[in-house]
Structure formats: C-alpha cells, structure tokens
C-alpha cells in the first residue's frame, strides 16, 4: 500500500563531506567574488558598490544549496521540504511564529538600544532627533515616527528577498546537516560559519569601522547570538520562513531605530552598544536561551531524523 501522506521534514540530516565542501566553497567563494566591486573602490567606495556586494553575497548561500541539489538529483519536493521551504508539519504554527517574529525583532532591537543607552554605550537624542535630522533636515517627531512605522511594517518584506538567499543556505540547508553534532553545537558552529562568511564586509569596515581583522571575531560573536535565535525558530517550526522574516526584520528595522535614537554629537561605539556589540550579544543570547528552554528536545523529536530522502 502506498502512503499518500507527506512525510515530515527532517531536522537532523547526516552531512556528506562532499556536499558540505561544495556548499561552503560556493557560499564563501561567491561572497568574495561579490565583494570585488567594494574592495576595488576602497577606501572611498560608493554606495552602489556596497549594494552590489550585499546583493551578490546574500545570493551565494542559496546558490550553494542549488549546486548540491543539482549534484545529488534528489526529489525536488522532498528537498524543498527538508530545506524548510514549506511551512513544516504544522503550517499554522509556522505562520504564527513568523508573524510573531516580525513584531518581536523590532522590540528586541529597541530593548538592546535602551540597555546600551542606560549603560552609557549608546548616546541617544530622542528629544532633539539630532542623528535623524542629519539625514532628514527639519524632520518632526511625527515624520520620524511615520518613517519608523513604515520600516517596521514594510521593510521586513522588502529585505526578505536578500534574507532568503542567506537563510535558505545557513538555516534551511546547513543547520540540519550539523544537527548530528547536537543542537547546541550545531547552532554555535553554524553561527561561527555565518559570521566568518561576512568577512568581506567586516574587513572593509562595514560593521566596525577601523578595526580591521579584529572586526571578524567580534561580528562572528554577533552572528552566533542572532543566528542561534534564527536557528531555533527554524528548528521549532521545521520551516525557514520565520528565520527569513527575523533576518529581514533585523536588517530592515535596526538602521531605522538607530537613526531615530542616535545623537549626532556622540556616535555610539558599535563594539559595545547596539545589536552587533556586546549588549546585543547578551540580549539575543538571552532570547536564544529562552527559546531553547521553552522547547527542550522539540527541535528533533518526532522529525524522523534517520528517514532517507523520499524519491518519487
């Protein structure tokens, strides 16, 4: 008798060394190739070079996933399911977690800014909007609030295209293949890989201006913290879409919140304050711990860890 019921997505998939090599070679090689326009224009690279680099880098992990699929010739439906392109076995929960993530990420960023400000690491000027008015001269608080609302509601959708290119690679494909190591090790290792992958941008001064090589381990720590949150969302729902929206919300709303809160006279120290600084590591690390404690073992339980890929 043929079982017509769709099998559950696999959350633990033993990795083939050749698959990992192909994926990482394309993801990292593509990132450095995409960074050529940026690096060739340093030290005064125009914004267009940065945008071209960002677009190319974000595409490279997805190209790595496609390359492995083409080499293996796995069933397309099973591949899509096991890399998180569906909404998992419980679509309603996955959609609910995605919506909640959309709303929660700006709150987490705002909390990070507030803690950083209280610690004296992120000077704010909400009354004068001096940082915001450097970009939008004469802007009122109503104008700033409207812009912030648009960033929170609309930007995650716009940034989801680029975020998908990364998340399908890092959380959709790679994380389940690291899960044989155990959930904690898989989350940490995937975060480290993700952070080092950002090196073409970090070394160019994009995340921590002027720090050079020191910026790579610092941003890697930020990626471990935020990546653990995104990874747990992916494992909890068997879907990559909560991670996509979470990633897009960070990229889309963080600059807007920074801009509204910033003090033009006293720039924040990115190493200590903000999402990519020490405070951000602690805030997102705490969120990851809460997520992990709220669903112990759920990440792998009942997910048919050893079920072979289905071919039809």
Helices and strands as residue ranges (DSSP letters): H 17-34, H 36-41, H 47-72, H 76-82, H 91-118, H 130-135, H 141-150, I 151-155, H 156-167, I 168-174, H 175-178, G 179-181, H 183-197, H 199-202, H 214-237, H 241-261, H 278-294
